[in-house]
Amino acid sequence: MKKKFYCVLLLLCSMYPGLWAQDKQVDSIAPLYVGAKLPRMLFTLESKVLKGRELSGTSLSGDFNKLIIIDFWASWCGSCLKKFPLLEKMQEKYPADLKVLLVNSLGTGDTAASLIAKAGSDGALAQMRLPFVVEDELFLKAFPHRSIPHYVWIIGGAVEGITSSDFLTAENVVMMVERNRKHVQTVSKLKGFREPKY
């Protein structure tokens, strides 16, 4: 029985190799604030992501030139869930310019298993089209907060803003997408510019 348990555990861990490294490096992350540059590991380390009822691993490595909105939420937070349709609409409208990262951190009371159940056909998250990070420690360590929803706006690898749900409007997302486009154009015009390899 023990042998089977360890085999299953080893198999699960091998499916998400980046998560082994995440545990070791999370402790080295200091809290980030507006104006701070994100450390490389926030772009390269994989997080557990749930899309529909499927768990996988993902990172932000291909999203450096996009406006990144990190949305900290929980399944019991009505204000959080209320903003999901707007975020989905904006992600669909600006797929090349925007990355919405929904983050459900440790401490919310949600687990990967409970969220998988809620993502079922009759669950509270059944209509969710955006993938979301589950059982997160990485982003929580970088952006500690006391209340949710909690939004972090990132342009060019730097924290542009940390806001509540009041700032998350379609107009503000469009404004920040345009600001990010100008940033990318300006940086790409610099002689010898190369996108960082994360």
Secondary structure, DSSP 8 states (H G I E B T S, - for coil): -HHHHHHHHHHHHHH-HHHHHHHHHHTT-----TT-B--HHHHHS-EEEEETTEEEEE-STT-TTSEEEEEE--TT-HHHHHHHHHHHHHHHH-TTTEEEEEEEETTSS--HHHHHHHTSTTSTTTT--S-EEEEE-HHHHHS--SSSSEEEEEETTEEEEEE-GGG--HHHHHHHHHHHHHHHHHHHHSTT------
